[in-house]
Amino acid sequence: MTKQVKQLDRVIIRFAGDSGDGMQLTGDRFTQESAAFGNDLSTLPNFPAEIRAPQGTLPGVSSFQVHFADHDILTPGDAPDVLVAMNPAALRANLGDLPKGATVIVDTHDFSGRNLSKAGYTTSPLDDGSLDEYALHQVDLTGMTVAAVKEFGLSRKDAARAKNMFALGLLSWMYGRPTEATVDFLTRRFAKVSEIRDANITAFQSGWNFGETTEAFAVSYEIKPAPMSPGTYRNITGNLALSYGLVAGGVQSGLPVFLGSYPITPASDILHELSKHKAFGVTTFQAEDEIAGVGAAIGASFAGTLGVTTTSGPGLALKSEAIGLAVMTELPLVVIDVQRGGPSTGLPTKTEQADLLQAMFGRNGESPVPIVAPQSPGDCFDAALEAIRIAVTYRTPVLLLSDGMLANGSEPWRVPELSELPSIDPAFATGPNHAVDDGDDDFWPYLRNEETLARPWAIPGTAGLEHRIGGLEKGDGHGNISYDPANHDFMVRTRAAKVQRIAESLPPLEVDDPTGDAKVLVLGWGSTYGPIGAGVRRVRKAGYRVAQTHLRHLNPFPKDLGEVLARYDKVLVPEMNLGQLSLLLRAEYLVDAVGYNHVRGLPLKAAELAEAIGELVAQAEGVDVDLTPAPQEALS
Amino acid sequence: MTDTASPATTRKDWASDQEVRWCPGCGDYSILTAVQLLMPDLGVRPEQTVFVSGIGCSSRFPYYMNTYGMHSIHGRAPAIATGLAVARPDLDVWVVTGDGDGLSIGGNHLIHALRRNVDITILLFNNQIYGLTKGQFSPTSEVGKVTKSTPFGSLDHPFNPLSLALGAEASFVARTHDLDRQHLQETLRRAHEHRGAAFVEIYQNCNVFNDGAFDTITSKQNRGANLIPLVHGQPIRFGDEGERGVVMDDQGRAAIVDVADVGEGALLVHDEERPDPSLAFALSRLAPGPTAPTPVGVFRAVERAEYAEQVSAQLAAAQTDAGPGELSQLLTSGGTWEV
């Protein structure tokens, strides 16, 4: 049978099942296949905080969304074109996100009795007509998997567990994905248990063959590779890119990396990853608590290594006092906050960017800390290097704000050449820097570099530079305890000025304003870069003018930010919080920033953002805005 | 850790130029003097030495030592010192803390530093009161203590610092006091020589808020009758004529007896190297508080794998096995493709 092949420019697939169904692995393999094929892609894993919520229930549903295309894309997509639902709960939990007409592939095996009621269905949605508006494919994935792997003699339960690979095989056929890498992966992953290995590979191949032979699926699809600039690419998640950035920062600065950390979702993977890289001299220390994690990192920095601590919002709260100590002692320290939903324990596995003000102000006293934020999973690499550059050059703690979406999401990443990486000079103090009244040479630990206002970093083991630092106020220059009122005022201002001085080293803000005369600017930070970019594209595609810029540095702001803001009539600031960057911009620049704020634990949606941008464009330009795409010639 | 080839130093090399600002008559002065005088004897160098402290009166100590030092935040000195010692095993790292800093706000870090057995020397100045905050009860204050925050008497059952350290399986546990420089220095010398986390409780008089708390046992006239010196390999006995001693009773408890009643042969022979901590623990429970005959000296000194050394060994092994890390190789690990 020859089947029809249809061309598509992009597809969004969501794999959904029970927490124990292996949906994250399935999604990850599909992503790897798509990356290897050369599509651009973006992913969104979404899973419960419970390791194994009760089977078959709505709280136990885990999903993985992958958006892949023949062109440059920015987000995991708003609404799936295809839903693969492994049980009734997965169908019920995800159906609301589907547009009418979407393809729904359902494993029919569990659509009976108790499994239906556990998901809250009184009748089977497969029979009651409630799915009439979708392209429904009913497939007994579990039954066919068990039959396909019969020869390996597994228990029924173990045999059924390979159903995710059957589903992966089917979807791989539908979208013409290369399969070799998945077979290799399964071979390696289950190398020690041959019958499990063989069952998974067989299930995967059976799924492919089923797609090819069954009449239920008449069409397969082709999504051509996306054009990308030349280079070596790999798929990478934010947490992995961040870990690599930290390793690279150690190499580029010549400083051994010391990570003091306490496990916390969604940051733990950085600890796991860095613990593998002892060959790079990376030490990982799993501390007794969050405070000990940052404390040990501060001790390691005082010792002359690169102290790093990783956490999420609740952990950052616990580390506040110690970060203040690093502000006072002016030691390099990199603090990574992979933000999640808050307050308190909040939504541990969901994304949010509501720790900006905590990062900015969450310490006692005037306690300025530079803040940087990555904008995409791959960008976490560069953001980590930038955080290290600032920490080492300016002798200061630096906060890096990632989030759950960046941490677990992935995208193709062009691997940089080593020559592209910045070199970072620790410039340890080697001798006295000051002559005292009697003419003797002395070492003053708080005598500053005039350009950066950084103090010398003199490390133990250096004879003649012995000195004491601590949390009490320092006298300017000599660094001994000082209660002098004028000195305190001077030191408070100097610490603030030092952080502001970082702006001198930043490049001008890149503003994307293709026509050069837009009246509306959309300004964001962090992981909203993708949705904002996609929203801006929709507005432009419909024939309207809009400018976009995105902040890497939240403290200090780039020097030209005020000037950029002043160029536009309206400034829209989309954030996954209730307007934290808006607050800072309003305070600093007296600009009437308009917030677009959602805190749903999920990325912003490009389509909704486009509407919000459109409204502002309508106000600013005094026109009616219709976002139905205009014909090409209407674009100026 | 001890560099015997180092040029000799004198007390002057170890004293900083900062004016010491404890209350006149504070026990901290005698501990500072004892340490400054001891350092030249240890054959170590100021630049290789780091003193780390938390918050409290005792935690001002690093400012007065001409070494590297950090006066950090409340309770966290063991954590900061752990990072230092792990990052730089070549350094000689000391922690100075008090009963509030080390046992109250920082209790967690203390027990974890002890169980990991990081090579740091921890001096816990125990004055059984909060000094810097002006006189509230501490976690070692006796029940019923009347203080500013407990006008009707404290209800808190106190920690026994040595029992706590032994419970955390500290490999070196000792006790000394601020009125006997020789005993103090000898105890600190032993703690410094120990490879691993060494815990020393120092009874220290706060003459402003808790004056005389240890007089019953540490004053010159009472010492003979009420301090029980622990000497490795020797029967445990005390008293001006050595007339009293310690035995293990049939319940496994240490008990004080008249030697004349039981005979010299029945006395407990001190063994600080005993692998299980039960003997040391029994001795730590001998006195209900510093108001009755109390053992001083080294309770426990056993060999146990040191943490920083093992961290270094893992790093070295990884580099030996795989060679030093290659960044470009790391970045392209996993599947890549060319465009």
Chai-1 contact restraints between the chains, C-beta under 6 A:
chainA,res_idxA,chainB,res_idxB,connection_type,confidence,min_distance_angstrom,max_distance_angstrom,comment,restraint_id
A,A36,B,W337,contact,1.0,0.0,6.0,A-B,restraint_1
A,M228,B,V339,contact,1.0,0.0,6.0,A-B,restraint_2
A,P230,B,V339,contact,1.0,0.0,6.0,A-B,restraint_3
A,G231,B,V339,contact,1.0,0.0,6.0,A-B,restraint_4
A,T232,B,T336,contact,1.0,0.0,6.0,A-B,restraint_5
A,T232,B,E338,contact,1.0,0.0,6.0,A-B,restraint_6
A,Y233,B,W337,contact,1.0,0.0,6.0,A-B,restraint_7
A,R234,B,G334,contact,1.0,0.0,6.0,A-B,restraint_8
A,R234,B,T336,contact,1.0,0.0,6.0,A-B,restraint_9
A,Y244,B,L331,contact,1.0,0.0,6.0,A-B,restraint_10
A,A248,B,L327,contact,1.0,0.0,6.0,A-B,restraint_11
A,V251,B,L327,contact,1.0,0.0,6.0,A-B,restraint_12
A,F258,B,A87,contact,1.0,0.0,6.0,A-B,restraint_13
A,G260,B,G83,contact,1.0,0.0,6.0,A-B,restraint_14
A,K278,B,Q314,contact,1.0,0.0,6.0,A-B,restraint_15
A,K278,B,L315,contact,1.0,0.0,6.0,A-B,restraint_16
A,K278,B,A318,contact,1.0,0.0,6.0,A-B,restraint_17
A,A279,B,A318,contact,1.0,0.0,6.0,A-B,restraint_18
A,A279,B,Q319,contact,1.0,0.0,6.0,A-B,restraint_19
A,A279,B,A322,contact,1.0,0.0,6.0,A-B,restraint_20
A,A279,B,G325,contact,1.0,0.0,6.0,A-B,restraint_21
A,F280,B,G325,contact,1.0,0.0,6.0,A-B,restraint_22
A,E288,B,N108,contact,1.0,0.0,6.0,A-B,restraint_23
A,E288,B,H112,contact,1.0,0.0,6.0,A-B,restraint_24
A,A292,B,A79,contact,1.0,0.0,6.0,A-B,restraint_25
A,A292,B,H109,contact,1.0,0.0,6.0,A-B,restraint_26
A,G295,B,R76,contact,1.0,0.0,6.0,A-B,restraint_27
A,G295,B,A79,contact,1.0,0.0,6.0,A-B,restraint_28
A,G295,B,I80,contact,1.0,0.0,6.0,A-B,restraint_29
A,A296,B,A79,contact,1.0,0.0,6.0,A-B,restraint_30
A,A296,B,T82,contact,1.0,0.0,6.0,A-B,restraint_31
A,A296,B,G83,contact,1.0,0.0,6.0,A-B,restraint_32
A,I298,B,I80,contact,1.0,0.0,6.0,A-B,restraint_33
A,G299,B,I80,contact,1.0,0.0,6.0,A-B,restraint_34
A,G299,B,G83,contact,1.0,0.0,6.0,A-B,restraint_35
A,G299,B,L84,contact,1.0,0.0,6.0,A-B,restraint_36
A,A300,B,G83,contact,1.0,0.0,6.0,A-B,restraint_37
A,A300,B,A87,contact,1.0,0.0,6.0,A-B,restraint_38
A,A303,B,L84,contact,1.0,0.0,6.0,A-B,restraint_39
A,A303,B,A87,contact,1.0,0.0,6.0,A-B,restraint_40
A,A303,B,R88,contact,1.0,0.0,6.0,A-B,restraint_41
A,T305,B,A87,contact,1.0,0.0,6.0,A-B,restraint_42
A,E321,B,I73,contact,1.0,0.0,6.0,A-B,restraint_43
A,L325,B,S72,contact,1.0,0.0,6.0,A-B,restraint_44
A,L325,B,I73,contact,1.0,0.0,6.0,A-B,restraint_45
A,V415,B,L331,contact,1.0,0.0,6.0,A-B,restraint_46
A,V415,B,T332,contact,1.0,0.0,6.0,A-B,restraint_47
A,L418,B,S328,contact,1.0,0.0,6.0,A-B,restraint_48
A,P460,B,V50,contact,1.0,0.0,6.0,A-B,restraint_49
A,P460,B,Y68,contact,1.0,0.0,6.0,A-B,restraint_50
A,P460,B,L91,contact,1.0,0.0,6.0,A-B,restraint_51
A,G461,B,E47,contact,1.0,0.0,6.0,A-B,restraint_52
A,A463,B,E47,contact,1.0,0.0,6.0,A-B,restraint_53
A,E466,B,P46,contact,1.0,0.0,6.0,A-B,restraint_54
A,E466,B,E47,contact,1.0,0.0,6.0,A-B,restraint_55
A,E466,B,N66,contact,1.0,0.0,6.0,A-B,restraint_56
A,E466,B,T67,contact,1.0,0.0,6.0,A-B,restraint_57
A,E466,B,Y68,contact,1.0,0.0,6.0,A-B,restraint_58
A,R468,B,P62,contact,1.0,0.0,6.0,A-B,restraint_59
A,R468,B,Y63,contact,1.0,0.0,6.0,A-B,restraint_60
A,R468,B,G69,contact,1.0,0.0,6.0,A-B,restraint_61
A,I469,B,M70,contact,1.0,0.0,6.0,A-B,restraint_62
A,G470,B,M70,contact,1.0,0.0,6.0,A-B,restraint_63
A,G470,B,H71,contact,1.0,0.0,6.0,A-B,restraint_64
A,G471,B,I73,contact,1.0,0.0,6.0,A-B,restraint_65
